[in-house]
Amino acid sequence: MQSQNPLIADFVKLANSAAGTFAGMTREARESARERAKEAFGGMDFVTREEFDAVKTMAAKAREETEKLAARIAALEARNP
């Protein structure tokens, strides 16, 4: 059974309006924060995962080559005292 009390009906309308307004404010704040973060991070030079992996592979190869050359130098120095 529904109540016909206008005070309760007005209160329900007010509560619904407040909930809708709050939801809209939350959505707008989230979008604003996301936009500010994009602006802040947009000027920074971040690398992609693929670029990072490529440089990591190149560094590993360079390290291996350096170790081979160091061993070769040590062998040559051991032969010629």
HTML snippet that shows the backbone in 3Dmol.js (N, CA, C, O; Angstrom):
<script src="https://3Dmol.org/build/3Dmol-min.js"></script>
<div id="view" style="width:600px;height:400px;position:relative"></div>
<script>
const pdb = `
ATOM      1  N   MET A   1       0.834  -1.164   0.000  1.00  0.00           N
ATOM      2  CA  MET A   1       0.000   0.000   0.000  1.00  0.00           C
ATOM      3  C   MET A   1       0.891   1.244   0.000  1.00  0.00           C
ATOM      4  O   MET A   1       1.780   1.378   0.841  1.00  0.00           O
ATOM      5  N   GLN A   2       0.649   2.137  -0.935  1.00  0.00           N
ATOM      6  CA  GLN A   2       1.448   3.338  -1.055  1.00  0.00           C
ATOM      7  C   GLN A   2       0.928   4.425  -0.147  1.00  0.00           C
ATOM      8  O   GLN A   2      -0.273   4.556   0.089  1.00  0.00           O
ATOM      9  N   SER A   3       1.880   5.208   0.360  1.00  0.00           N
ATOM     10  CA  SER A   3       1.495   6.325   1.218  1.00  0.00           C
ATOM     11  C   SER A   3       1.174   7.535   0.360  1.00  0.00           C
ATOM     12  O   SER A   3       1.844   7.784  -0.642  1.00  0.00           O
ATOM     13  N   GLN A   4       0.178   8.270   0.737  1.00  0.00           N
ATOM     14  CA  GLN A   4      -0.219   9.471   0.007  1.00  0.00           C
ATOM     15  C   GLN A   4       0.297  10.735   0.703  1.00  0.00           C
ATOM     16  O   GLN A   4      -0.127  11.845   0.380  1.00  0.00           O
ATOM     17  N   ASN A   5       1.201  10.559   1.648  1.00  0.00           N
ATOM     18  CA  ASN A   5       1.728  11.686   2.402  1.00  0.00           C
ATOM     19  C   ASN A   5       2.638  12.518   1.497  1.00  0.00           C
ATOM     20  O   ASN A   5       3.659  12.008   1.036  1.00  0.00           O
ATOM     21  N   PRO A   6       2.301  13.788   1.226  1.00  0.00           N
ATOM     22  CA  PRO A   6       3.100  14.622   0.331  1.00  0.00           C
ATOM     23  C   PRO A   6       4.494  14.912   0.880  1.00  0.00           C
ATOM     24  O   PRO A   6       5.429  15.119   0.107  1.00  0.00           O
ATOM     25  N   LEU A   7       4.643  14.928   2.188  1.00  0.00           N
ATOM     26  CA  LEU A   7       5.952  15.176   2.789  1.00  0.00           C
ATOM     27  C   LEU A   7       6.918  14.038   2.449  1.00  0.00           C
ATOM     28  O   LEU A   7       8.076  14.279   2.106  1.00  0.00           O
ATOM     29  N   ILE A   8       6.440  12.823   2.546  1.00  0.00           N
ATOM     30  CA  ILE A   8       7.272  11.659   2.215  1.00  0.00           C
ATOM     31  C   ILE A   8       7.575  11.640   0.723  1.00  0.00           C
ATOM     32  O   ILE A   8       8.703  11.346   0.328  1.00  0.00           O
ATOM     33  N   ALA A   9       6.597  11.947  -0.103  1.00  0.00           N
ATOM     34  CA  ALA A   9       6.805  11.979  -1.552  1.00  0.00           C
ATOM     35  C   ALA A   9       7.841  13.036  -1.922  1.00  0.00           C
ATOM     36  O   ALA A   9       8.696  12.795  -2.774  1.00  0.00           O
ATOM     37  N   ASP A  10       7.769  14.206  -1.286  1.00  0.00           N
ATOM     38  CA  ASP A  10       8.755  15.257  -1.539  1.00  0.00           C
ATOM     39  C   ASP A  10      10.148  14.832  -1.086  1.00  0.00           C
ATOM     40  O   ASP A  10      11.142  15.107  -1.757  1.00  0.00           O
ATOM     41  N   PHE A  11      10.206  14.168   0.044  1.00  0.00           N
ATOM     42  CA  PHE A  11      11.494  13.692   0.542  1.00  0.00           C
ATOM     43  C   PHE A  11      12.105  12.662  -0.406  1.00  0.00           C
ATOM     44  O   PHE A  11      13.309  12.692  -0.657  1.00  0.00           O
ATOM     45  N   VAL A  12      11.293  11.763  -0.927  1.00  0.00           N
ATOM     46  CA  VAL A  12      11.766  10.744  -1.868  1.00  0.00           C
ATOM     47  C   VAL A  12      12.274  11.409  -3.141  1.00  0.00           C
ATOM     48  O   VAL A  12      13.321  11.032  -3.667  1.00  0.00           O
ATOM     49  N   LYS A  13      11.531  12.404  -3.636  1.00  0.00           N
ATOM     50  CA  LYS A  13      11.978  13.129  -4.835  1.00  0.00           C
ATOM     51  C   LYS A  13      13.305  13.833  -4.578  1.00  0.00           C
ATOM     52  O   LYS A  13      14.193  13.817  -5.431  1.00  0.00           O
ATOM     53  N   LEU A  14      13.442  14.447  -3.414  1.00  0.00           N
ATOM     54  CA  LEU A  14      14.671  15.130  -3.049  1.00  0.00           C
ATOM     55  C   LEU A  14      15.835  14.149  -2.968  1.00  0.00           C
ATOM     56  O   LEU A  14      16.929  14.437  -3.455  1.00  0.00           O
ATOM     57  N   ALA A  15      15.602  12.994  -2.355  1.00  0.00           N
ATOM     58  CA  ALA A  15      16.647  11.978  -2.235  1.00  0.00           C
ATOM     59  C   ALA A  15      17.065  11.466  -3.616  1.00  0.00           C
ATOM     60  O   ALA A  15      18.255  11.276  -3.870  1.00  0.00           O
ATOM     61  N   ASN A  16      16.107  11.243  -4.499  1.00  0.00           N
ATOM     62  CA  ASN A  16      16.425  10.782  -5.853  1.00  0.00           C
ATOM     63  C   ASN A  16      17.221  11.833  -6.614  1.00  0.00           C
ATOM     64  O   ASN A  16      18.181  11.509  -7.314  1.00  0.00           O
ATOM     65  N   SER A  17      16.822  13.080  -6.476  1.00  0.00           N
ATOM     66  CA  SER A  17      17.545  14.161  -7.150  1.00  0.00           C
ATOM     67  C   SER A  17      18.960  14.281  -6.622  1.00  0.00           C
ATOM     68  O   SER A  17      19.901  14.475  -7.392  1.00  0.00           O
ATOM     69  N   ALA A  18      19.117  14.167  -5.304  1.00  0.00           N
ATOM     70  CA  ALA A  18      20.444  14.256  -4.699  1.00  0.00           C
ATOM     71  C   ALA A  18      21.326  13.099  -5.155  1.00  0.00           C
ATOM     72  O   ALA A  18      22.512  13.298  -5.422  1.00  0.00           O
ATOM     73  N   ALA A  19      20.776  11.915  -5.246  1.00  0.00           N
ATOM     74  CA  ALA A  19      21.546  10.754  -5.701  1.00  0.00           C
ATOM     75  C   ALA A  19      21.979  10.933  -7.148  1.00  0.00           C
ATOM     76  O   ALA A  19      23.116  10.619  -7.499  1.00  0.00           O
ATOM     77  N   GLY A  20      21.093  11.430  -7.977  1.00  0.00           N
ATOM     78  CA  GLY A  20      21.441  11.674  -9.378  1.00  0.00           C
ATOM     79  C   GLY A  20      22.509  12.743  -9.516  1.00  0.00           C
ATOM     80  O   GLY A  20      23.431  12.613 -10.320  1.00  0.00           O
ATOM     81  N   THR A  21      22.380  13.802  -8.727  1.00  0.00           N
ATOM     82  CA  THR A  21      23.380  14.876  -8.753  1.00  0.00           C
ATOM     83  C   THR A  21      24.727  14.360  -8.281  1.00  0.00           C
ATOM     84  O   THR A  21      25.754  14.670  -8.885  1.00  0.00           O
ATOM     85  N   PHE A  22      24.739  13.584  -7.221  1.00  0.00           N
ATOM     86  CA  PHE A  22      25.979  13.027  -6.698  1.00  0.00           C
ATOM     87  C   PHE A  22      26.633  12.102  -7.720  1.00  0.00           C
ATOM     88  O   PHE A  22      27.851  12.142  -7.896  1.00  0.00           O
ATOM     89  N   ALA A  23      25.847  11.277  -8.391  1.00  0.00           N
ATOM     90  CA  ALA A  23      26.384  10.376  -9.412  1.00  0.00           C
ATOM     91  C   ALA A  23      26.996  11.187 -10.561  1.00  0.00           C
ATOM     92  O   ALA A  23      28.059  10.836 -11.074  1.00  0.00           O
ATOM     93  N   GLY A  24      26.329  12.261 -10.958  1.00  0.00           N
ATOM     94  CA  GLY A  24      26.855  13.112 -12.022  1.00  0.00           C
ATOM     95  C   GLY A  24      28.143  13.798 -11.616  1.00  0.00           C
ATOM     96  O   GLY A  24      29.076  13.900 -12.413  1.00  0.00           O
ATOM     97  N   MET A  25      28.197  14.272 -10.374  1.00  0.00           N
ATOM     98  CA  MET A  25      29.418  14.919  -9.876  1.00  0.00           C
ATOM     99  C   MET A  25      30.571  13.927  -9.821  1.00  0.00           C
ATOM    100  O   MET A  25      31.703  14.267 -10.164  1.00  0.00           O
ATOM    101  N   THR A  26      30.288  12.716  -9.394  1.00  0.00           N
ATOM    102  CA  THR A  26      31.326  11.684  -9.323  1.00  0.00           C
ATOM    103  C   THR A  26      31.867  11.375 -10.710  1.00  0.00           C
ATOM    104  O   THR A  26      33.080  11.279 -10.898  1.00  0.00           O
ATOM    105  N   ARG A  27      30.977  11.219 -11.678  1.00  0.00           N
ATOM    106  CA  ARG A  27      31.370  10.927 -13.048  1.00  0.00           C
ATOM    107  C   ARG A  27      32.220  12.074 -13.616  1.00  0.00           C
ATOM    108  O   ARG A  27      33.247  11.840 -14.254  1.00  0.00           O
ATOM    109  N   GLU A  28      31.780  13.304 -13.378  1.00  0.00           N
ATOM    110  CA  GLU A  28      32.508  14.471 -13.880  1.00  0.00           C
ATOM    111  C   GLU A  28      33.878  14.587 -13.215  1.00  0.00           C
ATOM    112  O   GLU A  28      34.857  14.910 -13.889  1.00  0.00           O
ATOM    113  N   ALA A  29      33.970  14.334 -11.921  1.00  0.00           N
ATOM    114  CA  ALA A  29      35.255  14.392 -11.216  1.00  0.00           C
ATOM    115  C   ALA A  29      36.205  13.329 -11.746  1.00  0.00           C
ATOM    116  O   ALA A  29      37.396  13.591 -11.916  1.00  0.00           O
ATOM    117  N   ARG A  30      35.689  12.129 -12.008  1.00  0.00           N
ATOM    118  CA  ARG A  30      36.517  11.046 -12.537  1.00  0.00           C
ATOM    119  C   ARG A  30      37.059  11.410 -13.909  1.00  0.00           C
ATOM    120  O   ARG A  30      38.241  11.206 -14.187  1.00  0.00           O
ATOM    121  N   GLU A  31      36.202  11.948 -14.766  1.00  0.00           N
ATOM    122  CA  GLU A  31      36.634  12.338 -16.111  1.00  0.00           C
ATOM    123  C   GLU A  31      37.644  13.475 -16.057  1.00  0.00           C
ATOM    124  O   GLU A  31      38.598  13.499 -16.835  1.00  0.00           O
ATOM    125  N   SER A  32      37.438  14.409 -15.151  1.00  0.00           N
ATOM    126  CA  SER A  32      38.369  15.528 -14.991  1.00  0.00           C
ATOM    127  C   SER A  32      39.733  15.032 -14.511  1.00  0.00           C
ATOM    128  O   SER A  32      40.766  15.467 -15.020  1.00  0.00           O
ATOM    129  N   ALA A  33      39.738  14.135 -13.545  1.00  0.00           N
ATOM    130  CA  ALA A  33      41.000  13.578 -13.039  1.00  0.00           C
ATOM    131  C   ALA A  33      41.710  12.797 -14.132  1.00  0.00           C
ATOM    132  O   ALA A  33      42.931  12.885 -14.261  1.00  0.00           O
ATOM    133  N   ARG A  34      40.966  12.038 -14.918  1.00  0.00           N
ATOM    134  CA  ARG A  34      41.564  11.268 -16.010  1.00  0.00           C
ATOM    135  C   ARG A  34      42.194  12.211 -17.033  1.00  0.00           C
ATOM    136  O   ARG A  34      43.286  11.941 -17.534  1.00  0.00           O
ATOM    137  N   GLU A  35      41.522  13.303 -17.342  1.00  0.00           N
ATOM    138  CA  GLU A  35      42.036  14.281 -18.310  1.00  0.00           C
ATOM    139  C   GLU A  35      43.301  14.955 -17.782  1.00  0.00           C
ATOM    140  O   GLU A  35      44.262  15.144 -18.528  1.00  0.00           O
ATOM    141  N   ARG A  36      43.304  15.319 -16.497  1.00  0.00           N
ATOM    142  CA  ARG A  36      44.501  15.924 -15.903  1.00  0.00           C
ATOM    143  C   ARG A  36      45.673  14.956 -15.907  1.00  0.00           C
ATOM    144  O   ARG A  36      46.811  15.363 -16.142  1.00  0.00           O
ATOM    145  N   ALA A  37      45.411  13.678 -15.650  1.00  0.00           N
ATOM    146  CA  ALA A  37      46.480  12.674 -15.672  1.00  0.00           C
ATOM    147  C   ALA A  37      47.033  12.522 -17.080  1.00  0.00           C
ATOM    148  O   ALA A  37      48.246  12.404 -17.255  1.00  0.00           O
ATOM    149  N   LYS A  38      46.164  12.522 -18.089  1.00  0.00           N
ATOM    150  CA  LYS A  38      46.633  12.438 -19.473  1.00  0.00           C
ATOM    151  C   LYS A  38      47.529  13.611 -19.823  1.00  0.00           C
ATOM    152  O   LYS A  38      48.559  13.440 -20.476  1.00  0.00           O
ATOM    153  N   GLU A  39      47.136  14.813 -19.386  1.00  0.00           N
ATOM    154  CA  GLU A  39      47.948  16.005 -19.649  1.00  0.00           C
ATOM    155  C   GLU A  39      49.290  15.919 -18.942  1.00  0.00           C
ATOM    156  O   GLU A  39      50.317  16.282 -19.514  1.00  0.00           O
ATOM    157  N   ALA A  40      49.290  15.443 -17.702  1.00  0.00           N
ATOM    158  CA  ALA A  40      50.527  15.365 -16.928  1.00  0.00           C
ATOM    159  C   ALA A  40      51.485  14.334 -17.502  1.00  0.00           C
ATOM    160  O   ALA A  40      52.685  14.589 -17.602  1.00  0.00           O
ATOM    161  N   PHE A  41      50.967  13.180 -17.878  1.00  0.00           N
ATOM    162  CA  PHE A  41      51.826  12.117 -18.385  1.00  0.00           C
ATOM    163  C   PHE A  41      52.086  12.232 -19.877  1.00  0.00           C
ATOM    164  O   PHE A  41      52.984  11.575 -20.405  1.00  0.00           O
ATOM    165  N   GLY A  42      51.312  13.057 -20.556  1.00  0.00           N
ATOM    166  CA  GLY A  42      51.464  13.196 -22.000  1.00  0.00           C
ATOM    167  C   GLY A  42      52.802  13.766 -22.411  1.00  0.00           C
ATOM    168  O   GLY A  42      53.319  13.407 -23.469  1.00  0.00           O
ATOM    169  N   GLY A  43      53.378  14.640 -21.613  1.00  0.00           N
ATOM    170  CA  GLY A  43      54.649  15.258 -21.952  1.00  0.00           C
ATOM    171  C   GLY A  43      55.851  14.409 -21.609  1.00  0.00           C
ATOM    172  O   GLY A  43      56.972  14.738 -21.999  1.00  0.00           O
ATOM    173  N   MET A  44      55.641  13.332 -20.892  1.00  0.00           N
ATOM    174  CA  MET A  44      56.758  12.471 -20.492  1.00  0.00           C
ATOM    175  C   MET A  44      57.066  11.474 -21.603  1.00  0.00           C
ATOM    176  O   MET A  44      56.185  11.058 -22.354  1.00  0.00           O
ATOM    177  N   ASP A  45      58.325  11.107 -21.683  1.00  0.00           N
ATOM    178  CA  ASP A  45      58.765  10.168 -22.711  1.00  0.00           C
ATOM    179  C   ASP A  45      58.794   8.752 -22.132  1.00  0.00           C
ATOM    180  O   ASP A  45      59.803   8.321 -21.574  1.00  0.00           O
ATOM    181  N   PHE A  46      57.703   8.053 -22.268  1.00  0.00           N
ATOM    182  CA  PHE A  46      57.636   6.662 -21.841  1.00  0.00           C
ATOM    183  C   PHE A  46      57.910   5.765 -23.041  1.00  0.00           C
ATOM    184  O   PHE A  46      57.574   6.110 -24.174  1.00  0.00           O
ATOM    185  N   VAL A  47      58.516   4.624 -22.788  1.00  0.00           N
ATOM    186  CA  VAL A  47      58.772   3.679 -23.869  1.00  0.00           C
ATOM    187  C   VAL A  47      57.713   2.590 -23.839  1.00  0.00           C
ATOM    188  O   VAL A  47      57.104   2.313 -22.806  1.00  0.00           O
ATOM    189  N   THR A  48      57.512   1.986 -24.993  1.00  0.00           N
ATOM    190  CA  THR A  48      56.569   0.874 -25.058  1.00  0.00           C
ATOM    191  C   THR A  48      57.253  -0.388 -24.550  1.00  0.00           C
ATOM    192  O   THR A  48      58.476  -0.428 -24.418  1.00  0.00           O
ATOM    193  N   ARG A  49      56.479  -1.393 -24.273  1.00  0.00           N
ATOM    194  CA  ARG A  49      57.032  -2.660 -23.796  1.00  0.00           C
ATOM    195  C   ARG A  49      57.934  -3.274 -24.861  1.00  0.00           C
ATOM    196  O   ARG A  49      58.970  -3.857 -24.542  1.00  0.00           O
ATOM    197  N   GLU A  50      57.538  -3.142 -26.135  1.00  0.00           N
ATOM    198  CA  GLU A  50      58.328  -3.702 -27.227  1.00  0.00           C
ATOM    199  C   GLU A  50      59.693  -3.015 -27.312  1.00  0.00           C
ATOM    200  O   GLU A  50      60.711  -3.677 -27.511  1.00  0.00           O
ATOM    201  N   GLU A  51      59.713  -1.683 -27.159  1.00  0.00           N
ATOM    202  CA  GLU A  51      60.987  -0.957 -27.190  1.00  0.00           C
ATOM    203  C   GLU A  51      61.873  -1.372 -26.020  1.00  0.00           C
ATOM    204  O   GLU A  51      63.079  -1.558 -26.183  1.00  0.00           O
ATOM    205  N   PHE A  52      61.279  -1.513 -24.855  1.00  0.00           N
ATOM    206  CA  PHE A  52      62.040  -1.925 -23.679  1.00  0.00           C
ATOM    207  C   PHE A  52      62.644  -3.309 -23.879  1.00  0.00           C
ATOM    208  O   PHE A  52      63.817  -3.526 -23.578  1.00  0.00           O
ATOM    209  N   ASP A  53      61.846  -4.244 -24.387  1.00  0.00           N
ATOM    210  CA  ASP A  53      62.341  -5.602 -24.610  1.00  0.00           C
ATOM    211  C   ASP A  53      63.455  -5.626 -25.655  1.00  0.00           C
ATOM    212  O   ASP A  53      64.411  -6.390 -25.524  1.00  0.00           O
ATOM    213  N   ALA A  54      63.337  -4.795 -26.691  1.00  0.00           N
ATOM    214  CA  ALA A  54      64.372  -4.742 -27.725  1.00  0.00           C
ATOM    215  C   ALA A  54      65.689  -4.235 -27.144  1.00  0.00           C
ATOM    216  O   ALA A  54      66.745  -4.796 -27.437  1.00  0.00           O
ATOM    217  N   VAL A  55      65.645  -3.203 -26.341  1.00  0.00           N
ATOM    218  CA  VAL A  55      66.869  -2.665 -25.728  1.00  0.00           C
ATOM    219  C   VAL A  55      67.444  -3.657 -24.720  1.00  0.00           C
ATOM    220  O   VAL A  55      68.662  -3.785 -24.597  1.00  0.00           O
ATOM    221  N   LYS A  56      66.582  -4.349 -24.012  1.00  0.00           N
ATOM    222  CA  LYS A  56      67.038  -5.352 -23.047  1.00  0.00           C
ATOM    223  C   LYS A  56      67.788  -6.473 -23.768  1.00  0.00           C
ATOM    224  O   LYS A  56      68.821  -6.945 -23.293  1.00  0.00           O
ATOM    225  N   THR A  57      67.258  -6.895 -24.919  1.00  0.00           N
ATOM    226  CA  THR A  57      67.918  -7.932 -25.715  1.00  0.00           C
ATOM    227  C   THR A  57      69.269  -7.437 -26.232  1.00  0.00           C
ATOM    228  O   THR A  57      70.258  -8.168 -26.193  1.00  0.00           O
ATOM    229  N   MET A  58      69.308  -6.197 -26.714  1.00  0.00           N
ATOM    230  CA  MET A  58      70.570  -5.633 -27.201  1.00  0.00           C
ATOM    231  C   MET A  58      71.595  -5.549 -26.074  1.00  0.00           C
ATOM    232  O   MET A  58      72.772  -5.832 -26.296  1.00  0.00           O
ATOM    233  N   ALA A  59      71.175  -5.168 -24.878  1.00  0.00           N
ATOM    234  CA  ALA A  59      72.090  -5.069 -23.744  1.00  0.00           C
ATOM    235  C   ALA A  59      72.629  -6.452 -23.360  1.00  0.00           C
ATOM    236  O   ALA A  59      73.805  -6.586 -23.020  1.00  0.00           O
ATOM    237  N   ALA A  60      71.785  -7.466 -23.413  1.00  0.00           N
ATOM    238  CA  ALA A  60      72.231  -8.821 -23.086  1.00  0.00           C
ATOM    239  C   ALA A  60      73.272  -9.298 -24.100  1.00  0.00           C
ATOM    240  O   ALA A  60      74.268  -9.916 -23.723  1.00  0.00           O
ATOM    241  N   LYS A  61      73.044  -9.011 -25.387  1.00  0.00           N
ATOM    242  CA  LYS A  61      74.012  -9.391 -26.415  1.00  0.00           C
ATOM    243  C   LYS A  61      75.325  -8.643 -26.219  1.00  0.00           C
ATOM    244  O   LYS A  61      76.400  -9.228 -26.355  1.00  0.00           O
ATOM    245  N   ALA A  62      75.245  -7.362 -25.903  1.00  0.00           N
ATOM    246  CA  ALA A  62      76.459  -6.569 -25.672  1.00  0.00           C
ATOM    247  C   ALA A  62      77.225  -7.101 -24.468  1.00  0.00           C
ATOM    248  O   ALA A  62      78.455  -7.149 -24.491  1.00  0.00           O
ATOM    249  N   ARG A  63      76.519  -7.497 -23.426  1.00  0.00           N
ATOM    250  CA  ARG A  63      77.164  -8.063 -22.242  1.00  0.00           C
ATOM    251  C   ARG A  63      77.881  -9.362 -22.586  1.00  0.00           C
ATOM    252  O   ARG A  63      79.007  -9.581 -22.138  1.00  0.00           O
ATOM    253  N   GLU A  64      77.246 -10.226 -23.374  1.00  0.00           N
ATOM    254  CA  GLU A  64      77.867 -11.484 -23.790  1.00  0.00           C
ATOM    255  C   GLU A  64      79.130 -11.212 -24.602  1.00  0.00           C
ATOM    256  O   GLU A  64      80.160 -11.852 -24.393  1.00  0.00           O
ATOM    257  N   GLU A  65      79.045 -10.266 -25.524  1.00  0.00           N
ATOM    258  CA  GLU A  65      80.201  -9.922 -26.354  1.00  0.00           C
ATOM    259  C   GLU A  65      81.334  -9.371 -25.494  1.00  0.00           C
ATOM    260  O   GLU A  65      82.499  -9.690 -25.730  1.00  0.00           O
ATOM    261  N   THR A  66      81.009  -8.558 -24.513  1.00  0.00           N
ATOM    262  CA  THR A  66      82.024  -8.005 -23.616  1.00  0.00           C
ATOM    263  C   THR A  66      82.706  -9.114 -22.821  1.00  0.00           C
ATOM    264  O   THR A  66      83.924  -9.094 -22.643  1.00  0.00           O
ATOM    265  N   GLU A  67      81.934 -10.069 -22.349  1.00  0.00           N
ATOM    266  CA  GLU A  67      82.508 -11.193 -21.605  1.00  0.00           C
ATOM    267  C   GLU A  67      83.427 -12.023 -22.498  1.00  0.00           C
ATOM    268  O   GLU A  67      84.490 -12.457 -22.053  1.00  0.00           O
ATOM    269  N   LYS A  68      83.028 -12.250 -23.759  1.00  0.00           N
ATOM    270  CA  LYS A  68      83.874 -12.997 -24.698  1.00  0.00           C
ATOM    271  C   LYS A  68      85.175 -12.253 -24.951  1.00  0.00           C
ATOM    272  O   LYS A  68      86.248 -12.855 -24.952  1.00  0.00           O
ATOM    273  N   LEU A  69      85.084 -10.948 -25.165  1.00  0.00           N
ATOM    274  CA  LEU A  69      86.282 -10.146 -25.424  1.00  0.00           C
ATOM    275  C   LEU A  69      87.188 -10.096 -24.200  1.00  0.00           C
ATOM    276  O   LEU A  69      88.411 -10.129 -24.340  1.00  0.00           O
ATOM    277  N   ALA A  70      86.616 -10.019 -23.014  1.00  0.00           N
ATOM    278  CA  ALA A  70      87.417 -10.015 -21.791  1.00  0.00           C
ATOM    279  C   ALA A  70      88.153 -11.339 -21.636  1.00  0.00           C
ATOM    280  O   ALA A  70      89.318 -11.357 -21.240  1.00  0.00           O
ATOM    281  N   ALA A  71      87.486 -12.441 -21.943  1.00  0.00           N
ATOM    282  CA  ALA A  71      88.132 -13.756 -21.869  1.00  0.00           C
ATOM    283  C   ALA A  71      89.243 -13.863 -22.914  1.00  0.00           C
ATOM    284  O   ALA A  71      90.304 -14.425 -22.643  1.00  0.00           O
ATOM    285  N   ARG A  72      88.998 -13.330 -24.090  1.00  0.00           N
ATOM    286  CA  ARG A  72      90.003 -13.363 -25.161  1.00  0.00           C
ATOM    287  C   ARG A  72      91.233 -12.540 -24.775  1.00  0.00           C
ATOM    288  O   ARG A  72      92.363 -12.967 -25.012  1.00  0.00           O
ATOM    289  N   ILE A  73      91.024 -11.375 -24.187  1.00  0.00           N
ATOM    290  CA  ILE A  73      92.136 -10.521 -23.755  1.00  0.00           C
ATOM    291  C   ILE A  73      92.914 -11.233 -22.654  1.00  0.00           C
ATOM    292  O   ILE A  73      94.145 -11.225 -22.662  1.00  0.00           O
ATOM    293  N   ALA A  74      92.209 -11.846 -21.711  1.00  0.00           N
ATOM    294  CA  ALA A  74      92.885 -12.560 -20.643  1.00  0.00           C
ATOM    295  C   ALA A  74      93.723 -13.703 -21.202  1.00  0.00           C
ATOM    296  O   ALA A  74      94.829 -13.943 -20.718  1.00  0.00           O
ATOM    297  N   ALA A  75      93.215 -14.419 -22.219  1.00  0.00           N
ATOM    298  CA  ALA A  75      93.968 -15.521 -22.825  1.00  0.00           C
ATOM    299  C   ALA A  75      95.194 -14.991 -23.545  1.00  0.00           C
ATOM    300  O   ALA A  75      96.263 -15.592 -23.448  1.00  0.00           O
ATOM    301  N   LEU A  76      95.073 -13.875 -24.271  1.00  0.00           N
ATOM    302  CA  LEU A  76      96.208 -13.290 -24.970  1.00  0.00           C
ATOM    303  C   LEU A  76      97.263 -12.780 -23.998  1.00  0.00           C
ATOM    304  O   LEU A  76      98.460 -12.938 -24.239  1.00  0.00           O
ATOM    305  N   GLU A  77      96.828 -12.171 -22.906  1.00  0.00           N
ATOM    306  CA  GLU A  77      97.785 -11.700 -21.913  1.00  0.00           C
ATOM    307  C   GLU A  77      98.481 -12.860 -21.213  1.00  0.00           C
ATOM    308  O   GLU A  77      99.638 -12.732 -20.813  1.00  0.00           O
ATOM    309  N   ALA A  78      97.804 -13.974 -21.061  1.00  0.00           N
ATOM    310  CA  ALA A  78      98.415 -15.152 -20.418  1.00  0.00           C
ATOM    311  C   ALA A  78      99.456 -15.783 -21.320  1.00  0.00           C
ATOM    312  O   ALA A  78     100.438 -16.344 -20.835  1.00  0.00           O
ATOM    313  N   ARG A  79      99.250 -15.696 -22.660  1.00  0.00           N
ATOM    314  CA  ARG A  79     100.219 -16.265 -23.607  1.00  0.00           C
ATOM    315  C   ARG A  79     101.468 -15.417 -23.728  1.00  0.00           C
ATOM    316  O   ARG A  79     102.565 -15.947 -23.898  1.00  0.00           O
ATOM    317  N   ASN A  80     101.313 -14.113 -23.642  1.00  0.00           N
ATOM    318  CA  ASN A  80     102.439 -13.195 -23.802  1.00  0.00           C
ATOM    319  C   ASN A  80     102.701 -12.446 -22.496  1.00  0.00           C
ATOM    320  O   ASN A  80     102.165 -11.361 -22.274  1.00  0.00           O
ATOM    321  N   PRO A  81     103.525 -13.034 -21.643  1.00  0.00           N
ATOM    322  CA  PRO A  81     103.770 -12.393 -20.346  1.00  0.00           C
ATOM    323  C   PRO A  81     104.637 -11.164 -20.430  1.00  0.00           C
ATOM    324  O   PRO A  81     104.916 -10.535 -19.409  1.00  0.00           O
TER     325      PRO A  81
END
`;
const viewer = $3Dmol.createViewer("view");
viewer.addModel(pdb, "pdb");
viewer.setStyle({}, {cartoon: {color: "spectrum"}});
viewer.zoomTo();
viewer.render();
</script>
